[in-house]
Amino acid sequence: MQRPQLRQPSPGSVRSGLSCLILALAALLGGCGRPAPPDLPGAASEPAGAVRQLAGHLRSNDLAAFARDALPPAEHARLAEAWRQDRSRWPLTELPLDDRLPAILGTLAAPGSEQRLRREFDRQFAGQDAALRDAARSLTLFGGQYLKQQGDYSAEERGHYVQVVAALGTWAGQAPLGERKHAYAAIDRLAAAARATGLASEDDLRQAGMEESLRRLGPFLAEAKAAVASYGLDLDRSLADLRTGLVEASGDRAVVRIHYPLGATEIDTTVSLVRRDGHWYMSDYLDHAALLLAVPAVPAMPFDLPAPPAADPSEARPESPPQAAGPAPAR
């Protein structure tokens, strides 16, 4: 398969890439550092511990471990196979705007991307703090309305993401998003980290496979969190401050409360979990995996098609009978 040519970033790709990166990181239980709150009731329960385990993997940038513990082994193995068949990019599909991640990586990894992105930043954003704050407020309003009306989210996801978008809007209204020093440093470190992944397209992700792609994306996640931290959003501290507690449990089902700080906002939400073979898994992840695995695989065409059978001489079509000769032409 021929790899697609990388194109120079457009103003829209830079803007959407920045917003996608910030929202994606925060949506995976990120946030800004605050004094650690006390343990929630039921924090020692197994369901609450399962959620903290996933948050711990994100804090250590171990995306492969996150994928391993987020789903039962059978579903994990089937999704790894679906990844190779381009039918799934789970767990990247748990991120908002996940379909843009390969394009973002490709834009950052392209030769000379630092210079192009710096020029684009200078042209579009440098010194435009007031305009960027207005844009952040508009995006916050739009994002909140979109999430409330979007039918692809569960009630728990919707309630969580609405809080996240509002908190990010508050943070963005105060962050130095138009400052060259911060932007240049973030561009340089993200471009280097993107190149180090070797994942600049969908074809690269397919060839690497799920496990290897997630392993390579771990260091990129670390650099992305560091870049966001330079703007005042310490995601690692937030993951460290995340607290969970048990709301209710009945048989193989449980509801866990999650509390963590995001900027100046305290996020408080709940998630449902299901027990499978003695282990607890978040219901939303199980549901998303089931939807992805329900997509049928497209049968692969063989590389060498069989040659058509040789014609049987006995079945050859008879030649057409000769036509009767007409009268000789006049001389």
N, C-alpha and C positions, 0 to 999 in steps of 0.2 A: 504494500500500500504506500503510495507516495505521500510524504508528509506535506501538510499545507504550508504555503509560504506565510511567513510572519509579516504582518503589516504594521506600519507605524501607528502609534496610538492616536486616536482622535480625542478632542476635548471631552466628548461624552464618555469614552472608555476610561479616561483617567478619573473623571468624577464618579462614574458608577463603580469603578474598581475600588476607590477609597471607601465609599459608603458600603459596598459589599463586604469588604474586609472587616470593617469595624462591626457591622451588624452580625456577620457570621461568627466572629469570635465571641461577642457578647451573648449570642443566642445559645452557645454551648456552655452556659452557666458561668460566664465571665463577669467581671465587675471591678470596681475600684476599691482600693484598700481602705478599711475603716477599723476601729477598735473591735476586736472579736466579741461577738455576742455570746451569751451563755448558751449551753446546750439546750436543745428543744426537748420536750417530753417525748420519750420513746426513741431517743437517739441511739441507744444501744441495740435496738431491734435489727434483725437481719435485713428487712427491706430498706430501712434508712441507711444501713451500712453499704448496701449495694449501690445506692445513689452516690454516696461519698466516694466509693471506689472509682466510679467513672470520672468524677470530678478530679480525683487524684491523678488519674492517667492524663487528663488534659493539662493539669498543672505541670506534670513532668514531660509534656509534649510527646507522650507515647501513644500515638494514634493507633498503632497496631494492637496494643493491649486494650485500648478502649473498644475497638471493634471485636476483639476476642471475648470481652466480658459483657458486652452490650446485648449479645444474642446467644442462644443455645448453639452448641457446636455444629449441629446438623444444618441449621439455617446459615451459619457463618460459612460453612464449606460450600453450600449451594450458591451463596452470593459471591464467593470468590470465583466460582466457575462462571456465574453470570457476568462478572466483571470482565473476564477474558473474552466473553462473547459480546461485549458492548451492550448488554442488557441492563447493567446496573453500575452505579458508582457509589453505592453505599459503602461507608457511612458519610461520604461527602454530601450525599443527598439530604442529610439532616441539617445542612447549612442553608440559610436563605440565599437565593440567587446562586445555587451551587453550579448551575449550568454555565456560569461565566468564569468559573475558576480556571479552566484550561486557558482561556483567552487572557486572563490576568497574568498567569504564569508566563505565557508566551510573550506578552507585551514587555514584562519585566526582564525576561531572559534574552530578549533580542539584542544582538550586538549594537553597542552605542545607545542603549535605552536610557542610560543615566542622562546623557546630554539632551536627548529628545524630550524626556519627561521633565527635566529642569526647565527647558525652554517653554514647554507647554504650561508648566506651573507658573512661570513668570508672566506668561501672556494671559492666563485665565484667573489666577488666584492670588498672586503675590500682592500683599498690602490690601487685599479686599476683605478685611475682617468683618466689616459691617455687612457687606453683601453676603458673605458666607454665613453669618449669623442669621440673616433673613432667610437664606436658603435652608438652613437647618430647621428653622421653625416651620417652614412650608413643608419640608419633607416629613417632619414629625407629624403634622396634621394629616398629610396624605397617607403616610404609613399606618397611622392609627386607624383611619377610616378603612383602608384597604384590608387590614387584618380583621377588623370587625365584620367585614362583608365577605371575605374570602372563605369559600366552603371547603378548602382542602385541609384545614386545621381542625384538630379536636378542640373541645371546649377548654381543656387544660392548656393546650399549646397556645390557643388564641389569648387566653387571659395572661399567660406568661409573656408572650411577645408584645402585647400592647403595653405592658409595664416597661419592657426593655426599650421599645422605641421612644416612649416618653422620656425615660431616663437619659437615653443617648442624645435626645434633642436638647435637654437641659445642659448636658456636658458640652456638646458641640457649640452651644451658644457662648461658652466661656473659653474654649480651647483656642490656642494660637494657630488656627488652621491656615492663616494667610502669611505666616512667618517663614521666610526663606530658609533660615538656619535649620529649623525643624524639618521642613519639607525636603531639603537637599540631603540631610542625613538619613531620613527615612527612605528616600528613593535609592540611595547608594546601598544601604544594607539590604533592602528588599530585592533589588536587582541581583546582587551577589548571591543571596539565598535562593532565589528562583533558579538561577543558572546551576547552582549546586544540586538541585533536585534532578536535573535532566528530564524534567516533565514539562514540555512546552506545548503539548497538544493532546488531543484525545487519543491519538495513535500511540504516543509515548505512554500514557496511562494504561492502555490496553496491553502493550508489550511488557510493561513492568509487572502487571498483575496487581491485585489488591494489596497483598501483604507488603510487597516491595515498594509500591507507590506510597502507602501509608508510612513506611519506615523513612522514605526520603522526604516526605512532607513534614515529619516531626521537627527537624531543624528549621524549616521555613516557618512553622508555627511559632517557634521560639523567637525568631527574629521579628515576626509580625507583632507578637505581643510586646517585644521591647520597643518597637517603633511606636506603637500606640501608647505605651507607658511614657514616652517622651512628650506626649501631648497631655499627660495628666490622667491617664486611664490605666491603672495598674491592675491588669487582669490576673496576674499570678497571686497578688495579695488578696484579690477577691475570692479566687478559688480556695485559698487557704482559709478565708473567713467563712466560707460556705457552711451552713448548718442544716441538718436534716432531723426530722422527728417523725414518729409514727402517729398518723391521724386515726386510722382504723385498720383492722385486719380481720378477715373472715375466710377461713380455709386457705385456699391458694391465691387469694387476692388481698391486696393491701393498698392503702393510700398513704403517701409520704408527703410531708410538708418540707419545702425547700425555702430557705431564707438566706439572702446574700445581698451585699451592697453593690450598687452600680452608680458610680459618680456620687452625687448628693442624694440618691434615692435608695431606699431599702426595698428590694424586690422580695415579695412574699407570694409563693405559688404552691401548687400541689401537683403531684404526678401519681398515676396509678401503676401498680406493679402486679405481675403474675408470676407464680412459682412454677418452674418446670424442672423436673428431676432434681429437686432439692435446692435449686438456685433461683434467685429473684431477678426478673427482667422488667424493664419499663414497657408498659403496654403499647405506647406509641411506637417504640422501636420495633416491637413484634408486628404491629399492624403494618408499618411501612415496609418491613421485610416481606410480609405476606403479599402485599400488592406488587412489589418488584418481582417476586418469584412466580407470580401468576402470569407474567408475560411469557408467552411461549417462545422457545428458542427457534431461531430460523435454521433449518437444516443446511449444513455446509455443502457446497457443491464440490464434487471430487476434482482433484487437480487434473487427472487424465481421464477424459470421457472415453468410454469404449467406442471402438471404430464400428461403423455400421456393417452389418453382415454382407458378405460378398453376394453379388447377384447370381442366381441360379440360371445357367444357360438354357435349361429346359423351359424356363418361364419367360424367356425373352419374348418381347412383343413381335408378332409377325410384321414383316415389312408390308407397306401398302402396295396393293397390286398396281402394275403399270397402267397408266391411262392409255386409252385407244388413241392411235395417231389420227390427227385430223387431216383434211385434204391438203395436198401440197400447195404451197403458195404459188400464185400465178407468176410466170416469168415475164 
